[in-house]
Amino acid sequence: MAEKGLKHIAFDLGAESGRAVVGWLEDGKLKMEELHRFPTQGLLVRGTLRWNVYRFYEAILEALRKYAAQYGGHLDSIGVDTWGLDYGLLDDTGDLLELPYHYRDARTAGTDRLVDSRLGNRRVYEITGIQFLICNTLNQLTAAVRDDNRAVREAKGLLFMADLLHYMLGGGLYTEYTVASISQMMDTRSRCWSDEIFDAIGIPRAFQTTIVRAGDCVGTLRDDIAAQTGINGGVMLIAPAVHDTASAAAAVPAQGKDWAYISTGTWCIAGLETEKPIISDESFRLNISNSGGAFDRNLFLKNVMGLWIIQQCKKEWNRQHPELGYAEIMSLAEQAPPFAAFIDPDDELFFNPQNGVEAVRDYLKKTGQSTAAANTIGGVARLVFEGLALKYRYVLKRLCAVAGRRIERLHLIGGGIQNTLLCQMTANALGVKTFAGPIEATAAGNLLLQAYGSGEIASLEELRGIVANTFTLHEYLPQQQQQWSEAYGQFLNTCGLKE
């Protein structure tokens, strides 16, 4: 009989949807089965964009009920990962003071200048090594302090989204290292909160919860939750890399150093893995991030706006074509003429557009290009996919230059790899052999980090060996190299980017 490992459930929440996946080790492979899928998405409340964290909690309980019905009541551990940056504020009884803000809420406008005036951007980067984004946790809390937010004044604690869900399930007041690292409030060298940053902005030091590492047990499932869901008592709550990008990066099936990865989803994140942070004048100038990874690795990366743009376009298209799905959008893009125009997916027009299609048209007008390519669904989608592939080349070229790396292969992971057209475009744009998989990299990383915390896995190398043994990768070889090189030059000129 095959040897089966402990049973774990990964709750992997993205900005568009969440999923519950049960997993266990069997004969050196990871077995995974999806239990439950549910929408996440922001909620507009009195003009502010929020996260309904109670809906997420309810979905987790529903998934636990489904697990008990399908597998019986015995479960060994639970781990939650989500996007980074957003947080909940707790009162002195441990209850939420308000629904957490969504990182795309407009309240952070102007906070970049305020942070610079209080401490200086170069100093902030020297401490944290984190790229400057208007949605960073530091910017969100700067906005709250500036606006004299009542919840911040009254709060006795702060937890990031995944840590908050662990807490609601029975965990303690902990912050997992990978999500602390990207807040732009942690000292990347000491791996402790930066008092200098907290004090300069006026953020209460009471928000500095204890930092733990991926694989640490942060508590056990509450008895009342176990009783109402049919789960056994004593289930460990094991923090994976709760920042979803870090869990996904842990599941990259790669060895050595001659590789890069792109985690594809609402955000697309291009990066290298290094032993230590790289903080220099050049990395500061290029706004490159040093995010925490599992096993204390450094993720030297940059965010690219990602498939968020297509998600926003799809909302508009679905008004007239309710049945239109992502597979059909990809097919229509494949039929559209190549390189009809160019967009920079990181332009501010695409951060939180009311209408994704109009944002594309506005960008074309702003850059003096014809809007004809944006008159069809396929035309718009192709502009977005080509723009992403070309921006990947631009970003990875800079990461490699600063890190002194040369990449021979690229790993694409995450849900975005279901877009085979974009995968092939990426291989074409970068001119390197590209491997796609696994799709559920974040959930796989989450589950395997729970297995590590449970003593079933001893190292990152062993973890990645299990991933390589479990998943079949799809290989993409570069094509049309001259055409894509010429297009890259046009992309740079049109979008005002310097080589």
C-alpha positions in Angstrom: 0.0 0.0 0.0 1.3 3.5 -0.9 2.6 5.5 2.0 0.5 8.5 2.6 1.5 11.6 4.6 -0.4 13.9 6.9 -3.5 15.7 5.6 -3.2 19.5 5.1 -5.5 22.1 3.7 -4.2 25.2 1.9 -6.4 28.2 1.7 -5.1 30.3 -1.1 -6.8 33.7 -1.6 -6.2 35.9 -4.6 -7.6 39.3 -5.5 -10.2 37.7 -7.7 -11.0 34.3 -6.2 -10.0 32.0 -3.4 -9.6 28.2 -3.2 -9.3 25.5 -0.6 -7.0 22.6 -1.6 -6.4 19.4 0.4 -3.0 17.9 0.0 -0.8 15.1 1.3 2.5 13.4 0.4 2.3 10.0 -1.2 5.3 8.1 -2.7 7.4 11.2 -3.0 4.7 13.2 -4.8 2.2 15.8 -3.7 -1.4 14.8 -4.1 -3.8 17.7 -4.4 -7.6 18.0 -4.6 -9.6 21.2 -4.7 -12.3 21.3 -2.1 -13.9 24.6 -2.6 -13.6 27.8 -4.7 -15.1 31.1 -3.9 -15.0 34.8 -5.1 -13.0 37.3 -3.2 -12.9 40.8 -4.9 -13.2 44.2 -3.3 -16.4 45.6 -1.8 -17.3 49.3 -2.3 -18.7 50.7 1.0 -19.6 54.3 1.3 -17.1 55.3 -1.4 -14.2 53.3 0.0 -12.9 49.9 -1.3 -12.8 47.2 1.3 -12.3 43.5 1.8 -15.2 41.6 3.3 -12.9 39.4 5.5 -16.0 37.8 7.2 -17.0 36.4 3.8 -13.6 34.8 3.5 -13.9 33.3 7.0 -17.3 31.9 6.1 -15.9 30.4 2.9 -13.1 28.7 5.0 -15.7 27.2 7.3 -17.7 25.9 4.3 -14.5 24.3 3.0 -13.9 22.6 6.3 -17.4 21.2 6.3 -16.8 19.8 2.8 -13.6 18.3 3.9 -15.3 16.5 6.8 -18.0 15.2 4.5 -15.5 13.9 1.9 -12.5 12.8 3.9 -13.8 12.3 7.4 -13.0 14.5 10.4 -9.3 13.9 10.8 -7.1 16.8 9.6 -3.5 17.6 10.6 -3.0 21.2 9.6 -4.4 24.4 7.9 -2.5 27.2 6.3 -3.6 30.4 4.7 -1.9 32.6 2.1 -3.2 35.8 0.5 -1.9 38.8 -1.4 0.3 41.2 0.7 0.0 44.8 1.9 -3.5 44.8 3.3 -4.3 44.5 7.1 -7.0 44.5 9.7 -6.9 46.6 12.9 -7.9 45.0 16.3 -9.3 46.6 19.4 -8.3 45.7 23.0 -10.7 42.7 23.0 -9.2 41.3 19.7 -12.2 42.3 17.5 -11.9 44.0 14.1 -12.4 47.8 14.3 -13.4 48.0 10.6 -13.4 46.1 7.4 -9.8 46.1 6.0 -9.1 48.5 3.2 -8.3 47.2 -0.3 -4.9 48.2 -1.6 -6.4 49.9 -4.6 -8.5 52.3 -2.5 -7.8 55.9 -3.5 -6.9 57.1 0.0 -3.2 56.6 -0.5 -3.0 59.4 -3.1 -0.2 61.8 -2.1 1.4 59.5 0.5 4.5 58.9 -1.7 5.5 62.6 -1.2 4.6 62.5 2.5 6.8 59.4 3.1 9.7 61.1 1.3 9.3 64.3 3.3 9.3 62.4 6.6 12.2 60.1 6.1 13.5 60.3 2.6 12.9 57.6 0.0 16.6 56.6 -0.2 16.6 56.0 3.6 13.4 54.0 3.5 14.9 51.8 0.7 18.2 51.4 2.6 16.2 50.0 5.6 13.6 47.9 3.8 14.9 47.2 0.3 11.3 47.3 -0.9 10.1 48.9 -4.2 7.9 52.0 -3.9 4.3 51.4 -4.7 1.4 53.7 -3.8 -0.4 50.7 -2.4 2.3 49.6 0.0 1.3 49.0 3.7 3.5 52.0 4.6 1.5 54.2 2.3 -1.8 52.9 3.6 -0.8 53.6 7.2 0.7 57.0 6.3 -2.7 57.8 4.8 -4.5 56.6 8.0 -2.2 58.7 10.2 -2.5 61.7 8.0 -6.3 61.5 7.9 -6.4 60.9 11.7 -8.3 57.6 11.1 -10.2 56.6 14.2 -9.4 52.9 13.9 -5.7 53.6 13.9 -6.1 55.8 17.0 -8.0 53.1 18.8 -6.3 50.0 17.5 -4.2 47.8 19.8 -2.9 45.5 17.1 -2.5 45.0 13.4 -2.6 41.7 11.4 -2.1 41.2 7.7 -4.9 39.4 5.8 -3.6 35.8 6.0 -2.4 36.3 9.6 -5.8 37.7 10.4 -7.6 34.7 9.1 -5.2 32.4 11.1 -6.1 34.5 14.1 -9.9 34.1 13.5 -9.4 30.4 13.2 -7.6 30.2 16.6 -4.1 31.4 16.0 -2.1 33.9 18.0 -1.1 37.5 17.2 1.7 36.8 14.8 3.1 38.2 11.5 4.7 35.8 9.1 8.1 37.0 7.8 7.3 37.1 4.0 4.3 39.4 4.4 6.1 41.6 7.0 9.0 42.0 4.5 6.9 43.6 1.8 5.1 46.0 4.1 8.0 48.5 3.7 8.2 48.7 7.5 10.6 45.9 8.2 14.4 46.2 8.4 15.4 43.7 5.7 18.8 43.0 7.3 17.8 42.5 10.9 14.4 41.0 9.8 12.8 43.0 12.6 10.3 45.9 12.5 11.9 49.3 11.9 11.3 51.6 14.8 12.8 54.4 12.7 10.1 54.1 10.1 7.3 53.6 12.6 8.3 56.7 14.5 8.9 58.9 11.5 5.4 58.3 10.2 3.7 58.1 13.5 2.6 54.5 13.3 2.0 53.0 16.7 4.6 50.5 17.8 1.8 48.4 19.2 1.3 47.2 15.6 4.7 45.4 15.7 3.5 41.9 16.3 6.0 39.0 16.7 7.5 37.9 13.4 7.5 34.1 12.7 8.8 32.1 9.8 7.1 29.9 7.1 6.5 26.5 8.6 5.9 27.8 12.2 2.9 26.7 14.1 0.9 29.8 15.1 -1.9 28.0 17.1 -4.6 25.3 16.8 -8.0 25.4 15.4 -10.6 26.7 17.8 -12.7 24.0 19.4 -16.0 25.7 18.5 -15.0 25.8 14.8 -13.9 22.1 14.9 -17.3 21.2 16.5 -19.4 23.1 13.9 -17.5 21.8 10.9 -17.0 18.2 11.9 -13.2 18.5 12.2 -11.1 16.9 14.9 -9.7 19.0 17.7 -6.1 20.1 17.9 -5.6 20.8 14.2 -2.4 22.8 13.8 -2.5 26.2 12.2 0.8 26.3 10.3 1.8 29.5 8.6 3.0 28.9 5.0 4.8 31.8 3.3 1.6 33.8 3.8 2.5 36.2 1.1 1.2 34.3 -1.9 4.1 35.2 -4.1 6.5 33.7 -1.6 4.6 30.4 -1.4 4.5 30.3 -5.2 8.3 31.0 -5.4 9.0 28.2 -3.0 7.2 25.8 -5.5 9.3 26.8 -8.5 10.7 23.4 -9.7 14.3 24.7 -10.3 17.8 24.1 -9.0 21.0 26.2 -9.4 21.1 29.9 -10.1 20.7 30.4 -13.9 16.9 30.8 -13.7 14.2 33.4 -13.2 10.5 33.1 -12.5 7.4 35.0 -13.2 4.4 34.4 -10.9 1.4 35.1 -13.1 -2.0 36.3 -11.9 -3.8 39.5 -11.1 -0.3 40.9 -10.5 2.6 39.4 -12.4 5.8 39.3 -10.4 9.1 38.8 -12.1 12.1 37.8 -10.0 15.3 36.1 -9.1 16.2 34.2 -5.9 19.2 35.4 -4.0 20.9 34.5 -0.7 20.9 38.1 0.6 19.1 41.4 -0.2 20.7 43.5 -3.0 20.5 47.1 -2.0 22.4 49.6 -4.1 22.0 53.0 -5.8 21.1 51.1 -9.0 18.5 48.9 -7.4 17.0 52.0 -5.8 16.9 53.8 -9.1 15.2 50.9 -10.8 12.8 50.5 -7.9 13.6 46.8 -7.4 12.2 44.9 -4.4 13.9 42.5 -1.9 11.0 40.5 -0.6 11.2 37.8 2.0 11.0 34.2 0.8 10.6 30.9 2.5 13.7 29.4 4.2 14.9 33.0 4.5 15.7 33.3 0.8 15.6 36.8 -0.8 13.2 37.4 -3.7 14.8 40.1 -5.9 11.7 41.1 -7.9 9.5 43.7 -9.5 5.8 43.8 -9.9 4.2 44.1 -13.3 0.5 45.1 -13.4 -0.4 41.7 -14.7 -3.7 40.2 -15.8 -5.6 42.7 -13.7 -6.0 44.7 -16.9 -7.7 41.8 -18.7 -9.9 41.2 -15.7 -11.1 44.8 -15.8 -11.6 44.6 -19.6 -13.6 41.4 -19.2 -16.0 43.1 -16.8 -16.9 45.5 -19.5 -17.1 42.9 -22.3 -19.3 40.7 -20.1 -21.9 43.5 -20.0 -22.7 42.7 -23.6 -21.3 39.2 -23.8 -22.1 37.5 -20.4 -20.8 34.1 -21.6 -17.4 35.4 -22.7 -14.6 33.6 -20.8 -10.8 33.8 -20.7 -10.3 30.9 -23.1 -12.3 32.7 -25.8 -10.5 36.0 -25.1 -7.2 34.3 -25.6 -8.5 32.7 -28.9 -9.6 36.1 -30.2 -6.3 37.7 -29.3 -4.5 34.9 -31.2 -6.4 35.9 -34.3 -5.8 39.7 -34.0 -2.9 41.3 -35.9 0.4 41.4 -34.0 2.1 44.6 -32.8 -0.7 46.9 -34.0 0.1 49.2 -31.0 1.9 49.1 -27.7 1.0 49.7 -24.1 3.1 49.8 -20.9 1.0 47.7 -18.5 2.5 49.6 -15.5 1.1 53.0 -16.6 -1.0 54.7 -13.9 -4.0 54.5 -16.2 -4.2 50.8 -15.5 -3.9 50.8 -11.7 -7.6 51.0 -10.9 -9.6 52.0 -14.1 -13.3 52.3 -14.0 -13.4 50.8 -17.5 -10.4 48.6 -18.6 -11.1 49.0 -22.3 -11.3 52.7 -22.1 -8.1 52.8 -20.2 -6.4 51.0 -23.1 -7.8 53.5 -25.5 -6.8 56.4 -23.3 -3.2 55.1 -23.2 -3.1 54.8 -27.0 -4.3 58.4 -27.3 -1.9 59.6 -24.7 1.0 58.1 -26.6 -0.1 59.2 -30.1 -1.1 55.8 -31.4 -4.1 54.9 -33.4 -7.0 53.5 -31.4 -8.1 51.2 -34.2 -6.5 48.2 -32.6 -8.7 48.7 -29.5 -12.0 48.4 -31.4 -12.3 44.6 -30.9 -12.0 42.2 -28.0 -9.2 40.4 -29.6 -7.4 43.6 -30.5 -7.4 44.9 -26.9 -6.5 41.5 -25.5 -3.5 41.1 -27.9 -2.3 44.6 -26.9 -2.4 43.7 -23.3 -0.7 40.3 -23.7 2.1 41.7 -26.0 2.6 44.5 -23.5 3.0 42.1 -20.6 5.5 39.9 -22.5 7.6 42.9 -23.6 7.5 44.4 -20.1 8.7 41.1 -18.7 11.8 41.3 -20.9 12.3 44.9 -19.8 12.1 44.1 -16.1 14.1 40.9 -16.1 16.9 42.5 -18.1 17.3 45.0 -15.3 17.0 42.5 -12.5 19.8 40.4 -14.1 22.0 43.4 -14.7 21.8 44.6 -11.1 22.2 41.0 -9.6 25.0 40.1 -12.0 23.0 37.1 -13.3 22.5 35.5 -16.7 19.4 33.4 -17.0 19.2 30.3 -19.2 15.6 29.4 -18.4 12.4 31.0 -17.2 9.8 29.4 -15.0 6.2 30.6 -15.3 4.0 29.7 -12.4 0.5 30.4 -11.3 -3.0 30.6 -12.8 -1.9 32.9 -15.7 0.0 30.0 -17.4 -3.4 28.7 -18.6 -3.0 31.5 -21.1 -0.8 29.5 -23.5 -0.6 32.4 -25.9 0.9 34.7 -23.3 3.3 31.9 -22.3 4.6 31.6 -25.9 4.8 35.4 -26.3 6.9 35.5 -23.1 9.3 32.9 -24.5 9.5 34.9 -27.7 10.0 38.2 -26.0 12.8 37.0 -23.7 14.5 34.6 -26.1 15.0 31.9 -23.5 13.6 28.4 -23.0 10.5 28.8 -20.8 8.8 26.2 -18.6 5.2 26.6 -17.4 4.0 25.0 -14.3 2.6 24.3 -11.8 -0.6 26.2 -12.3 -1.5 25.9 -8.6 2.0 26.9 -7.5 0.9 29.0 -4.6 -1.4 26.2 -3.2 1.4 23.6 -3.7 3.9 25.8 -1.9 1.5 26.4 0.9 0.8 22.7 1.3 4.5 21.7 1.2 5.4 24.4 3.7 2.8 22.9 6.0 4.5 19.5 5.4 7.8 21.1 6.2 6.3 22.6 9.5 5.0 19.1 10.3 8.4 17.5 9.9 7.7 15.7 6.7 10.1 17.7 4.6 13.6 18.8 5.7 14.7 21.5 3.2 13.8 23.8 0.3 15.7 21.5 -2.0 13.6 18.5 -0.9 10.4 20.6 -1.3 11.3 21.6 -4.9 12.3 18.0 -5.7 8.8 16.9 -4.7 7.3 19.7 -7.0 9.5 18.5 -9.9 8.5 14.9 -9.3 4.8 15.8 -9.1 4.0 18.2 -11.9 4.5 18.0 -15.7 5.9 21.2 -17.1 5.0 22.6 -20.5 8.0 23.8 -22.5 8.0 26.8 -24.8 10.8 27.5 -27.1 11.5 31.0 -28.4 10.0 31.8 -31.9 10.1 34.7 -34.3 13.1 36.2 -32.6 13.8 39.0 -35.1 10.2 40.1 -35.2 10.0 40.3 -31.4 13.3 42.1 -31.1 12.1 44.7 -33.5 8.8 45.0 -31.6 10.8 45.4 -28.3 12.5 48.5 -29.8 9.2 49.9 -30.9 7.7 49.2 -27.4 10.5 51.1 -25.7 10.2 54.1 -28.0 6.4 54.2 -27.9 6.2 53.8 -24.1 9.0 56.2 -23.3 11.2 53.5 -21.6 14.9 53.7 -21.7 17.0 50.6 -22.5 
